[in-house]
Amino acid sequence: MKEQLLQFIWQFQYFNNKALVTEAGEALQILHQGIKNNNQGADFLQASIKINNITLVGNIEIHINSSHWILHKHTQDNNFKNIILHVVWENDKQIFDTNKIALPTLVLKNIVPKTLLVRYQDLMNESPTLPCKNYLPSLTNLGWAAWKESLVIERLNIIFIF
């Protein structure tokens, strides 16, 4: 598992988001997953969620293991003071913020479709020239148009960021 894949899964909400619960058993609803941050700090900014019907607005941090929070020294970093949700693949350690309050944690491992992980692995094992070539014949004309449009938007975002 790679953190970049988890960020992709979070960004496009490629998981079962019905009846979500945090590791503490609290009802979780994602109102907005946030804006991907390509700079220093949390992975997603300006997110909004509901935990037990309380709306929280802030940032989302994503890790493979929850213990990476400590490994990356986020507790001492002011860029991570406004984290409202810690999204992880595996929860191997309970994490606390600077006020010693447990961070709400969502584990993705059991809610991500296995087919997505298989397809990702297939694409990573393909030749680097065009890893998605086996999937292209199954695209409809509408699919092609949507894909090209998303590539243009992504390219424009990169141009305007730099």
Backbone bond lengths (Angstrom), bond angles and torsions (degrees), N, CA, C in turn:
res aa  C-N    CA-C-N  psi(-1)  N-CA   C-N-CA  omega(-1)  CA-C   N-CA-C  phi
1 M - - - 1.449 - - 1.524 109.25 -
2 K 1.308 115.46 140.15 1.462 121.16 179.07 1.530 109.30 -121.07
3 E 1.315 115.10 143.86 1.458 119.96 -179.23 1.523 111.37 -61.66
4 Q 1.308 116.41 -35.41 1.460 120.54 179.07 1.532 111.16 -61.08
5 L 1.330 117.16 -38.01 1.467 120.66 176.38 1.526 110.14 -66.07
6 L 1.314 117.54 -41.83 1.466 120.38 178.25 1.527 111.22 -62.24
7 Q 1.329 116.74 -38.97 1.465 120.18 177.03 1.531 110.50 -63.06
8 F 1.320 116.83 -40.75 1.465 121.84 177.49 1.530 110.13 -62.79
9 I 1.321 116.31 -46.49 1.467 121.43 179.62 1.526 109.85 -59.87
10 W 1.338 117.12 -43.34 1.465 120.66 179.17 1.530 110.82 -66.89
11 Q 1.317 116.84 -46.70 1.465 121.02 -176.16 1.529 111.93 -56.61
12 F 1.324 116.39 -41.83 1.464 120.28 -176.82 1.533 112.18 -102.14
13 Q 1.335 116.05 7.32 1.465 122.10 176.10 1.531 111.92 54.41
14 Y 1.325 116.15 46.28 1.462 122.11 -179.72 1.525 110.82 -86.57
15 F 1.311 115.59 60.64 1.461 121.60 176.60 1.518 107.69 -156.33
16 N 1.299 115.34 164.96 1.457 120.70 179.79 1.523 108.88 -74.45
17 N 1.333 116.12 105.18 1.460 119.22 -176.35 1.528 113.03 -100.84
18 K 1.314 115.64 19.16 1.469 120.17 175.82 1.523 108.49 -88.36
19 A 1.299 116.64 134.20 1.467 123.40 176.51 1.524 112.27 55.55
20 L 1.326 116.21 46.14 1.463 120.39 178.55 1.520 110.86 -70.80
21 V 1.322 114.93 146.62 1.470 121.12 173.42 1.517 108.73 -137.46
22 T 1.321 115.09 147.48 1.463 120.19 175.16 1.528 107.95 -76.34
23 E 1.298 116.02 172.96 1.460 120.63 177.76 1.526 111.70 -63.56
24 A 1.326 116.95 -23.48 1.464 121.30 177.79 1.528 111.92 -84.58
25 G 1.349 116.85 1.35 1.458 120.99 178.23 1.517 114.54 85.12
26 E 1.323 117.36 14.83 1.465 121.48 -179.56 1.530 109.78 -87.60
27 A 1.333 115.77 140.89 1.462 120.86 176.93 1.524 109.55 -63.96
28 L 1.328 116.04 133.50 1.464 121.75 -176.96 1.517 109.94 -127.41
29 Q 1.308 115.36 132.08 1.464 121.68 174.87 1.524 107.93 -129.36
30 I 1.323 116.99 131.60 1.460 121.44 179.18 1.522 107.73 -95.20
31 L 1.319 116.50 115.17 1.459 121.42 178.76 1.525 110.52 -87.92
32 H 1.335 115.94 -41.02 1.467 121.89 175.77 1.515 107.41 -151.90
33 Q 1.323 116.46 127.47 1.471 120.52 -174.23 1.520 113.29 -73.14
34 G 1.322 117.56 -10.07 1.458 120.93 179.27 1.515 112.14 97.26
35 I 1.309 114.67 176.87 1.468 122.69 -178.54 1.519 107.71 -106.20
36 K 1.319 116.46 127.80 1.474 121.02 -178.45 1.518 109.58 -59.51
37 N 1.319 115.34 129.94 1.458 122.12 -179.60 1.521 109.15 -102.89
38 N 1.309 117.36 118.87 1.466 121.74 178.48 1.529 111.73 -96.69
39 N 1.315 116.46 6.53 1.460 121.41 -179.73 1.522 109.85 -111.19
40 Q 1.319 115.93 -172.75 1.456 121.39 179.58 1.523 110.57 -64.25
41 G 1.305 116.76 142.21 1.458 121.26 178.41 1.503 112.03 117.16
42 A 1.324 115.01 -162.53 1.462 121.54 -176.52 1.528 111.07 -59.99
43 D 1.322 115.52 156.91 1.470 121.12 -177.12 1.528 112.62 -70.97
44 F 1.346 117.09 -35.45 1.465 121.34 179.99 1.521 109.05 -133.32
45 L 1.318 115.17 132.65 1.464 122.16 -176.63 1.524 109.95 -108.18
46 Q 1.310 116.11 156.15 1.464 123.84 173.30 1.525 112.88 57.13
47 A 1.301 116.22 40.02 1.458 121.13 176.41 1.523 109.40 -83.62
48 S 1.322 116.50 160.08 1.460 120.04 172.35 1.528 108.87 -138.35
49 I 1.315 114.38 135.64 1.460 121.85 -178.63 1.524 108.26 -139.24
50 K 1.315 115.04 165.54 1.459 120.76 171.09 1.514 107.27 -120.86
51 I 1.318 115.78 129.39 1.458 121.59 172.13 1.518 106.79 -120.28
52 N 1.340 115.78 117.16 1.471 120.97 -176.24 1.524 111.72 50.97
53 N 1.342 116.22 45.83 1.465 124.02 177.75 1.522 114.81 65.84
54 I 1.328 117.76 15.60 1.459 121.57 172.88 1.520 107.31 -106.41
55 T 1.325 116.96 121.53 1.459 121.26 -178.15 1.523 109.68 -81.56
56 L 1.325 115.00 130.45 1.458 122.33 177.55 1.521 108.38 -121.16
57 V 1.317 116.44 139.43 1.458 122.18 176.99 1.519 107.24 -124.99
58 G 1.322 115.65 130.06 1.455 119.89 -178.88 1.512 110.86 171.69
59 N 1.315 115.86 -144.72 1.464 120.74 -172.35 1.530 111.59 -113.94
60 I 1.323 114.20 157.03 1.462 122.89 179.96 1.528 107.97 -117.84
61 E 1.320 116.18 133.43 1.463 121.16 175.02 1.522 108.38 -116.35
62 I 1.330 115.14 139.16 1.465 121.46 -175.57 1.524 109.82 -122.00
63 H 1.333 115.27 134.56 1.465 121.82 176.92 1.525 109.87 -142.32
64 I 1.312 115.89 157.75 1.468 119.94 172.78 1.522 108.75 -67.69
65 N 1.315 116.95 -54.13 1.465 123.17 176.22 1.521 108.54 -113.60
66 S 1.308 116.15 142.61 1.464 119.12 -179.86 1.531 111.59 -60.63
67 S 1.328 117.00 -30.33 1.467 120.69 -179.84 1.531 113.09 -65.40
68 H 1.330 117.71 -13.76 1.467 120.58 177.33 1.528 110.93 -65.45
69 W 1.329 116.48 -20.70 1.469 120.81 174.39 1.532 109.57 -56.23
70 I 1.312 115.41 -44.66 1.465 121.23 -179.98 1.525 109.87 -73.89
71 L 1.318 116.68 -43.73 1.462 122.06 179.53 1.530 111.24 -56.25
72 H 1.330 116.90 -39.86 1.468 122.22 -179.45 1.534 112.83 -85.82
73 K 1.338 117.03 -0.18 1.473 123.35 176.84 1.535 112.77 60.29
74 H 1.324 116.75 39.77 1.462 120.48 -179.19 1.527 112.52 -69.92
75 T 1.328 117.48 -28.58 1.467 119.52 -177.83 1.526 111.14 -60.69
76 Q 1.337 117.17 -34.16 1.468 120.53 -179.06 1.530 113.24 -89.15
77 D 1.320 117.56 -2.42 1.464 121.76 -174.13 1.531 110.08 -100.87
78 N 1.326 116.71 121.06 1.472 121.64 -179.54 1.521 113.39 -61.25
79 N 1.336 117.38 -20.90 1.468 120.46 178.19 1.529 112.36 -67.60
80 F 1.331 117.33 -10.37 1.459 120.85 -175.61 1.531 111.90 -118.37
81 K 1.328 116.85 25.51 1.467 120.58 -179.72 1.524 112.74 -82.34
82 N 1.306 117.83 -19.46 1.467 120.68 -175.50 1.532 111.37 -110.99
83 I 1.313 116.99 40.94 1.464 121.00 179.04 1.522 109.04 -84.39
84 I 1.323 116.49 124.47 1.465 120.63 179.29 1.522 111.80 -101.70
85 L 1.351 116.86 -16.33 1.461 120.16 -179.78 1.515 109.46 -155.71
86 H 1.323 115.44 133.56 1.464 122.62 175.11 1.523 106.21 -104.81
87 V 1.326 117.08 114.26 1.460 122.56 -178.69 1.518 107.62 -102.22
88 V 1.332 116.17 124.93 1.460 120.85 -175.02 1.523 110.78 -135.96
89 W 1.331 114.85 161.50 1.460 119.98 172.34 1.532 108.83 -81.04
90 E 1.336 115.70 -44.77 1.461 120.74 177.94 1.525 109.85 -132.86
91 N 1.306 115.77 137.79 1.460 121.27 178.94 1.528 108.31 -98.26
92 D 1.326 116.32 91.43 1.463 120.30 -177.24 1.534 112.97 -97.94
93 K 1.342 116.94 -3.58 1.470 119.96 179.32 1.527 108.63 -162.33
94 Q 1.325 116.32 134.70 1.455 119.62 175.60 1.524 108.92 -71.69
95 I 1.327 115.75 133.35 1.463 121.82 -175.61 1.526 109.69 -111.91
96 F 1.336 115.07 139.83 1.458 121.95 -179.79 1.525 109.79 -118.85
97 D 1.336 115.72 146.70 1.468 119.57 176.79 1.530 109.79 -80.56
98 T 1.318 116.47 -173.25 1.466 120.70 -176.65 1.528 112.66 -65.49
99 N 1.339 117.06 -20.82 1.465 121.54 177.61 1.530 112.33 -92.48
100 K 1.335 115.53 10.87 1.466 122.52 179.45 1.524 112.85 63.97
101 I 1.339 115.21 30.64 1.466 121.55 174.97 1.524 107.28 -103.05
102 A 1.331 116.43 133.49 1.465 120.95 -179.07 1.528 110.20 -61.92
103 L 1.331 116.09 130.33 1.463 120.61 177.18 1.529 109.53 -72.75
104 P 1.330 117.37 133.18 1.468 118.46 172.86 1.524 108.56 -60.36
105 T 1.320 116.33 134.31 1.462 121.13 -174.66 1.517 110.26 -127.96
106 L 1.330 115.48 132.87 1.461 122.36 173.84 1.522 108.00 -113.26
107 V 1.321 117.01 126.33 1.462 122.58 177.95 1.527 108.31 -98.68
108 L 1.338 116.11 125.12 1.461 121.34 -177.55 1.533 114.35 -88.52
109 K 1.294 117.28 -19.52 1.466 122.19 -169.90 1.533 114.32 -47.83
110 N 1.303 117.74 -42.37 1.465 120.18 -175.24 1.521 114.34 -97.59
111 I 1.336 117.38 3.17 1.468 118.91 -178.62 1.529 112.97 -119.59
112 V 1.334 117.08 0.93 1.465 121.37 175.79 1.526 107.73 -91.57
113 P 1.336 117.85 130.24 1.462 119.41 -179.94 1.532 111.86 -60.42
114 K 1.306 115.77 134.25 1.469 120.99 179.96 1.535 110.85 -61.60
115 T 1.334 117.27 -31.79 1.467 120.22 -179.90 1.522 111.04 -62.99
116 L 1.327 117.65 -34.89 1.463 120.96 177.87 1.523 110.13 -63.65
117 L 1.329 116.88 -42.34 1.463 120.96 -179.62 1.525 111.08 -67.74
118 V 1.335 116.82 -37.96 1.473 121.02 178.05 1.518 109.78 -65.78
119 R 1.329 116.91 -44.73 1.471 120.60 179.87 1.527 110.53 -63.01
120 Y 1.328 116.80 -41.76 1.465 121.10 177.76 1.526 109.82 -59.46
121 Q 1.327 116.52 -46.64 1.467 120.31 -179.89 1.522 110.93 -62.58
122 D 1.326 117.02 -40.71 1.473 120.92 177.22 1.522 110.89 -59.71
123 L 1.340 115.64 -45.22 1.463 119.46 -179.12 1.524 111.75 -65.50
124 M 1.320 117.33 -36.95 1.463 120.72 179.91 1.534 111.88 -70.71
125 N 1.322 117.13 -24.30 1.463 121.08 -179.77 1.522 113.07 -88.76
126 E 1.325 117.42 -9.65 1.461 122.09 -179.89 1.526 110.55 -74.24
127 S 1.322 114.95 168.24 1.466 119.63 176.26 1.533 108.83 -66.43
128 P 1.322 117.73 148.71 1.468 120.54 -174.40 1.524 114.35 -72.37
129 T 1.331 119.40 -9.93 1.458 119.91 -176.48 1.519 112.11 -66.95
130 L 1.320 118.41 -48.94 1.459 122.40 177.62 1.529 108.17 -154.08
131 P 1.319 116.55 81.44 1.456 119.85 -172.30 1.523 114.74 -62.91
132 C 1.331 117.80 -20.51 1.461 119.28 -176.94 1.534 112.82 -95.84
133 K 1.326 117.89 10.32 1.467 120.78 -172.91 1.527 113.39 -57.19
134 N 1.329 118.33 -32.07 1.458 120.16 -179.03 1.522 112.52 -71.83
135 Y 1.334 117.50 -19.65 1.458 121.35 -179.15 1.529 112.49 -93.71
136 L 1.311 117.57 -15.23 1.462 121.02 -175.26 1.530 114.04 -62.54
137 P 1.332 120.22 -42.01 1.470 118.65 -179.30 1.524 113.96 -60.58
138 S 1.311 118.48 -22.92 1.465 120.39 -178.24 1.525 112.84 -83.70
139 L 1.336 118.13 -6.11 1.464 121.05 -179.72 1.526 111.17 -75.84
140 T 1.310 115.97 136.46 1.467 121.11 173.78 1.528 108.42 -81.03
141 N 1.323 116.79 170.59 1.468 120.17 176.00 1.524 110.89 -59.29
142 L 1.322 116.35 -39.73 1.456 120.42 177.87 1.532 110.26 -64.59
143 G 1.319 116.64 -39.96 1.461 121.12 177.38 1.513 111.89 -61.70
144 W 1.344 116.48 -43.94 1.472 121.37 177.44 1.524 110.31 -59.23
145 A 1.333 115.95 -47.01 1.467 120.45 -178.10 1.534 110.71 -62.51
146 A 1.329 116.41 -43.76 1.462 120.03 179.73 1.525 110.80 -64.11
147 W 1.321 116.55 -40.30 1.470 120.74 -179.28 1.523 110.11 -64.20
148 K 1.350 116.62 -46.71 1.460 119.63 -179.85 1.535 111.08 -63.94
149 E 1.322 116.39 -38.11 1.460 119.95 178.25 1.532 110.54 -63.23
150 S 1.326 117.11 -42.36 1.477 119.54 179.79 1.530 110.83 -66.66
151 L 1.336 117.45 -33.06 1.470 120.05 176.65 1.527 111.05 -65.81
152 V 1.321 116.81 -40.30 1.465 120.92 178.41 1.529 109.75 -63.95
153 I 1.325 116.71 -45.15 1.461 120.66 -179.84 1.530 110.41 -62.40
154 E 1.324 115.75 -43.35 1.470 119.69 178.66 1.523 110.68 -62.34
155 R 1.310 117.38 -43.31 1.469 121.37 179.21 1.517 110.64 -62.48
156 L 1.344 117.32 -43.21 1.461 120.65 179.04 1.523 111.41 -64.80
157 N 1.321 116.95 -38.17 1.467 119.82 177.39 1.521 111.01 -61.85
158 I 1.310 116.86 -41.42 1.473 121.17 179.27 1.525 109.94 -64.62
159 I 1.320 116.73 -43.36 1.459 120.43 -178.77 1.528 110.59 -62.39
160 F 1.346 116.70 -43.72 1.466 120.00 -176.20 1.512 112.51 -76.80
161 I 1.320 118.46 -22.47 1.465 120.69 177.79 1.525 109.43 -71.93
162 F 1.315 116.50 -40.03 1.469 120.45 -178.06 1.506 108.13 -97.18
